[in-house]
């Protein structure tokens, strides 16, 4: 092989190795993950409210900023989904910063449970976002706990898989 042929092949080999070493930007990934988690699980929350599985408004996160008469309308429900999207983006960033090194679903499970505890036992009733847990009923309690746990696992496991999955970082074997 001549020197000129070797020099032509070298850049393509380096381009190939750069492509195989894909590095994910954690900030854009968390923003995207939070958006989709908020959209998907916010819509599920709205459906659960519509089918009377929970009595907590879909827009409970926006309650301190809007009148309740607005939050029970269709536009208010849309505002609730938007508020859940923003909340999920912030939660994805926090998860990456605080728990991003953990693998598997358990950190996400407890993360979702922590958020439910903070929102439904501490700050929600204090800020008037919802009734106290003793008044919302068992159906709402179980529905909301389940939703927040699965939401937390969605965020946590997605981050764990993206940033801790070593198999995807192995060099590709070319045939």
SETI-711557 format. One record per residue (C-alpha): residue in three letters; x, y, z; residue number from 0. Coordinates in Angstrom, 3 decimals, padded with zeros to 6 digits, m for minus. Example, Ala and Ser with C-alpha at 12.3 -4.5 7.8 and 13.67 -1.06 7.14 Angstrom:
BEGIN
aa=ALA, c1=012.300, c2=m004.500, c3=007.800, i=0
aa=SER, c1=013.670, c2=m001.060, c3=007.140, i=1
//
This chain:
BEGIN
aa=UNK, c1=000.000, c2=000.000, c3=000.000, i=0
aa=UNK, c1=001.350, c2=003.400, c3=m000.909, i=1
aa=UNK, c1=001.712, c2=006.283, c3=001.543, i=2
aa=UNK, c1=m001.023, c2=008.270, c3=m000.225, i=3
aa=UNK, c1=m003.468, c2=005.352, c3=000.045, i=4
aa=UNK, c1=m002.706, c2=004.996, c3=003.741, i=5
aa=UNK, c1=m003.259, c2=008.710, c3=004.327, i=6
aa=UNK, c1=m006.644, c2=008.492, c3=002.546, i=7
aa=UNK, c1=m007.723, c2=005.603, c3=004.788, i=8
aa=UNK, c1=m006.573, c2=007.173, c3=008.056, i=9
aa=UNK, c1=m009.193, c2=009.953, c3=008.187, i=10
aa=UNK, c1=m012.008, c2=007.515, c3=007.529, i=11
aa=UNK, c1=m010.793, c2=005.289, c3=010.366, i=12
aa=UNK, c1=m010.650, c2=008.248, c3=012.731, i=13
aa=UNK, c1=m014.135, c2=009.358, c3=011.654, i=14
aa=UNK, c1=m015.406, c2=005.848, c3=012.328, i=15
aa=UNK, c1=m013.893, c2=005.800, c3=015.806, i=16
aa=UNK, c1=m015.390, c2=009.231, c3=016.598, i=17
aa=UNK, c1=m018.817, c2=008.013, c3=015.519, i=18
aa=UNK, c1=m018.561, c2=004.876, c3=017.635, i=19
aa=UNK, c1=m017.656, c2=006.926, c3=020.727, i=20
aa=UNK, c1=m021.029, c2=008.606, c3=020.997, i=21
aa=UNK, c1=m021.252, c2=010.894, c3=024.020, i=22
aa=UNK, c1=m024.643, c2=012.122, c3=025.164, i=23
aa=UNK, c1=m024.993, c2=015.699, c3=026.348, i=24
aa=UNK, c1=m026.574, c2=015.266, c3=029.808, i=25
aa=UNK, c1=m028.309, c2=018.670, c3=029.819, i=26
aa=UNK, c1=m030.105, c2=018.273, c3=026.513, i=27
aa=UNK, c1=m030.882, c2=014.627, c3=027.288, i=28
aa=UNK, c1=m032.464, c2=015.529, c3=030.645, i=29
aa=UNK, c1=m034.480, c2=018.343, c3=029.064, i=30
aa=UNK, c1=m035.769, c2=016.016, c3=026.375, i=31
aa=UNK, c1=m036.447, c2=013.207, c3=028.841, i=32
aa=UNK, c1=m038.247, c2=015.568, c3=031.210, i=33
aa=UNK, c1=m040.371, c2=016.938, c3=028.384, i=34
aa=UNK, c1=m041.504, c2=013.513, c3=027.208, i=35
aa=UNK, c1=m041.965, c2=012.209, c3=030.753, i=36
aa=UNK, c1=m044.084, c2=015.240, c3=031.593, i=37
aa=UNK, c1=m046.132, c2=015.018, c3=028.419, i=38
aa=UNK, c1=m046.761, c2=011.281, c3=028.704, i=39
aa=UNK, c1=m047.360, c2=011.031, c3=032.459, i=40
aa=UNK, c1=m049.163, c2=014.387, c3=032.596, i=41
aa=UNK, c1=m051.574, c2=013.085, c3=029.977, i=42
aa=UNK, c1=m051.979, c2=009.859, c3=031.958, i=43
aa=UNK, c1=m052.712, c2=011.966, c3=035.086, i=44
aa=UNK, c1=m055.356, c2=013.845, c3=033.105, i=45
aa=UNK, c1=m056.931, c2=010.565, c3=031.952, i=46
aa=UNK, c1=m056.918, c2=009.215, c3=035.508, i=47
aa=UNK, c1=m058.703, c2=012.382, c3=036.666, i=48
aa=UNK, c1=m061.169, c2=012.214, c3=033.764, i=49
aa=UNK, c1=m062.065, c2=008.603, c3=034.579, i=50
aa=UNK, c1=m062.394, c2=009.486, c3=038.295, i=51
aa=UNK, c1=m059.471, c2=007.395, c3=039.555, i=52
aa=UNK, c1=m058.224, c2=010.476, c3=041.395, i=53
aa=UNK, c1=m059.865, c2=013.616, c3=042.696, i=54
aa=UNK, c1=m056.662, c2=015.681, c3=042.498, i=55
aa=UNK, c1=m056.843, c2=018.214, c3=039.662, i=56
aa=UNK, c1=m054.480, c2=017.615, c3=036.735, i=57
aa=UNK, c1=m053.342, c2=021.224, c3=037.198, i=58
aa=UNK, c1=m052.570, c2=020.948, c3=040.912, i=59
aa=UNK, c1=m048.975, c2=022.096, c3=040.290, i=60
aa=UNK, c1=m050.301, c2=025.331, c3=038.751, i=61
aa=UNK, c1=m052.813, c2=025.924, c3=041.563, i=62
aa=UNK, c1=m050.757, c2=028.574, c3=043.401, i=63
aa=UNK, c1=m050.563, c2=030.658, c3=040.203, i=64
aa=UNK, c1=m054.101, c2=030.426, c3=038.751, i=65
aa=UNK, c1=m057.664, c2=030.587, c3=039.999, i=66
aa=UNK, c1=m059.253, c2=027.243, c3=040.660, i=67
aa=UNK, c1=m062.223, c2=028.178, c3=038.438, i=68
aa=UNK, c1=m059.771, c2=028.307, c3=035.512, i=69
aa=UNK, c1=m057.997, c2=025.065, c3=036.443, i=70
aa=UNK, c1=m061.176, c2=022.974, c3=036.149, i=71
aa=UNK, c1=m061.685, c2=024.031, c3=032.497, i=72
aa=UNK, c1=m060.151, c2=022.396, c3=029.437, i=73
aa=UNK, c1=m057.545, c2=025.153, c3=029.173, i=74
aa=UNK, c1=m056.788, c2=024.636, c3=032.843, i=75
aa=UNK, c1=m056.206, c2=020.929, c3=032.248, i=76
aa=UNK, c1=m053.840, c2=021.823, c3=029.400, i=77
aa=UNK, c1=m052.075, c2=024.210, c3=031.759, i=78
aa=UNK, c1=m051.764, c2=021.330, c3=034.218, i=79
aa=UNK, c1=m050.088, c2=019.123, c3=031.644, i=80
aa=UNK, c1=m047.731, c2=021.995, c3=030.759, i=81
aa=UNK, c1=m046.931, c2=022.506, c3=034.456, i=82
aa=UNK, c1=m046.236, c2=018.773, c3=034.793, i=83
aa=UNK, c1=m043.856, c2=019.001, c3=031.812, i=84
aa=UNK, c1=m041.907, c2=021.836, c3=033.432, i=85
aa=UNK, c1=m041.903, c2=019.950, c3=036.743, i=86
aa=UNK, c1=m040.612, c2=016.809, c3=035.002, i=87
aa=UNK, c1=m037.783, c2=018.683, c3=033.274, i=88
aa=UNK, c1=m036.633, c2=020.101, c3=036.616, i=89
aa=UNK, c1=m037.006, c2=016.667, c3=038.228, i=90
aa=UNK, c1=m034.917, c2=015.030, c3=035.472, i=91
aa=UNK, c1=m032.115, c2=017.560, c3=036.033, i=92
aa=UNK, c1=m032.249, c2=016.977, c3=039.792, i=93
aa=UNK, c1=m032.197, c2=013.230, c3=039.321, i=94
aa=UNK, c1=m029.149, c2=013.446, c3=037.056, i=95
aa=UNK, c1=m027.322, c2=015.676, c3=039.534, i=96
aa=UNK, c1=m028.199, c2=013.750, c3=042.705, i=97
aa=UNK, c1=m028.822, c2=010.145, c3=041.675, i=98
aa=UNK, c1=m027.396, c2=009.851, c3=038.166, i=99
aa=UNK, c1=m024.710, c2=007.349, c3=039.160, i=100
aa=UNK, c1=m027.187, c2=004.691, c3=040.335, i=101
aa=UNK, c1=m028.106, c2=001.803, c3=038.061, i=102
aa=UNK, c1=m031.408, c2=000.033, c3=037.779, i=103
aa=UNK, c1=m034.946, c2=001.039, c3=038.678, i=104
aa=UNK, c1=m034.761, c2=001.288, c3=042.478, i=105
aa=UNK, c1=m033.389, c2=004.812, c3=042.695, i=106
aa=UNK, c1=m036.171, c2=005.972, c3=040.360, i=107
aa=UNK, c1=m038.752, c2=004.109, c3=042.445, i=108
aa=UNK, c1=m037.718, c2=005.926, c3=045.605, i=109
aa=UNK, c1=m037.312, c2=009.198, c3=043.710, i=110
aa=UNK, c1=m040.948, c2=009.078, c3=042.577, i=111
aa=UNK, c1=m042.055, c2=008.125, c3=046.082, i=112
aa=UNK, c1=m040.061, c2=011.043, c3=047.484, i=113
aa=UNK, c1=m041.754, c2=013.483, c3=045.111, i=114
aa=UNK, c1=m045.193, c2=012.112, c3=046.022, i=115
aa=UNK, c1=m044.352, c2=012.534, c3=049.713, i=116
aa=UNK, c1=m043.122, c2=016.092, c3=049.223, i=117
aa=UNK, c1=m046.088, c2=017.143, c3=047.089, i=118
aa=UNK, c1=m048.932, c2=015.315, c3=048.811, i=119
aa=UNK, c1=m047.848, c2=015.263, c3=052.439, i=120
aa=UNK, c1=m045.756, c2=018.420, c3=052.814, i=121
aa=UNK, c1=m046.058, c2=021.225, c3=050.287, i=122
aa=UNK, c1=m049.325, c2=020.447, c3=048.466, i=123
aa=UNK, c1=m051.703, c2=020.876, c3=051.397, i=124
aa=UNK, c1=m049.563, c2=023.682, c3=052.835, i=125
aa=UNK, c1=m049.756, c2=025.720, c3=049.595, i=126
aa=UNK, c1=m053.411, c2=024.822, c3=048.963, i=127
aa=UNK, c1=m052.639, c2=022.784, c3=045.841, i=128
aa=UNK, c1=m054.824, c2=019.942, c3=047.102, i=129
aa=UNK, c1=m056.762, c2=018.720, c3=050.081, i=130
aa=UNK, c1=m054.830, c2=016.927, c3=052.826, i=131
aa=UNK, c1=m054.248, c2=013.227, c3=052.215, i=132
aa=UNK, c1=m056.781, c2=012.379, c3=054.917, i=133
aa=UNK, c1=m059.533, c2=013.954, c3=052.766, i=134
aa=UNK, c1=m058.718, c2=012.949, c3=049.182, i=135
aa=UNK, c1=m059.638, c2=009.277, c3=049.561, i=136
aa=UNK, c1=m057.865, c2=005.957, c3=049.118, i=137
aa=UNK, c1=m058.473, c2=005.757, c3=045.367, i=138
aa=UNK, c1=m056.694, c2=009.077, c3=044.848, i=139
aa=UNK, c1=m053.879, c2=008.137, c3=047.217, i=140
aa=UNK, c1=m053.147, c2=004.797, c3=045.536, i=141
aa=UNK, c1=m053.536, c2=006.237, c3=042.043, i=142
aa=UNK, c1=m051.205, c2=009.161, c3=042.704, i=143
aa=UNK, c1=m048.596, c2=007.056, c3=044.526, i=144
aa=UNK, c1=m048.580, c2=004.557, c3=041.664, i=145
aa=UNK, c1=m048.329, c2=007.277, c3=039.039, i=146
aa=UNK, c1=m045.473, c2=009.077, c3=040.779, i=147
aa=UNK, c1=m043.562, c2=005.838, c3=041.333, i=148
aa=UNK, c1=m043.832, c2=004.838, c3=037.676, i=149
aa=UNK, c1=m042.990, c2=008.418, c3=036.602, i=150
aa=UNK, c1=m039.900, c2=008.367, c3=038.843, i=151
aa=UNK, c1=m038.862, c2=004.975, c3=037.491, i=152
aa=UNK, c1=m039.301, c2=006.250, c3=033.930, i=153
aa=UNK, c1=m036.974, c2=009.183, c3=034.587, i=154
aa=UNK, c1=m034.524, c2=007.254, c3=036.751, i=155
aa=UNK, c1=m034.204, c2=004.172, c3=034.609, i=156
aa=UNK, c1=m033.902, c2=006.235, c3=031.412, i=157
aa=UNK, c1=m031.035, c2=008.236, c3=032.883, i=158
aa=UNK, c1=m029.399, c2=005.131, c3=034.345, i=159
aa=UNK, c1=m029.584, c2=003.318, c3=031.034, i=160
aa=UNK, c1=m028.260, c2=006.246, c3=029.013, i=161
aa=UNK, c1=m025.346, c2=007.162, c3=031.232, i=162
aa=UNK, c1=m024.414, c2=003.866, c3=032.919, i=163
aa=UNK, c1=m024.875, c2=001.350, c3=030.104, i=164
aa=UNK, c1=m021.338, c2=000.248, c3=029.328, i=165
aa=UNK, c1=m022.338, c2=m002.224, c3=026.620, i=166
aa=UNK, c1=m023.389, c2=000.596, c3=024.284, i=167
aa=UNK, c1=m019.954, c2=002.184, c3=024.650, i=168
aa=UNK, c1=m018.027, c2=m000.907, c3=023.531, i=169
aa=UNK, c1=m016.288, c2=m000.554, c3=020.186, i=170
aa=UNK, c1=m018.255, c2=m001.937, c3=017.294, i=171
aa=UNK, c1=m016.863, c2=m005.067, c3=015.711, i=172
aa=UNK, c1=m016.805, c2=m004.647, c3=011.991, i=173
aa=UNK, c1=m017.313, c2=m007.730, c3=009.806, i=174
//
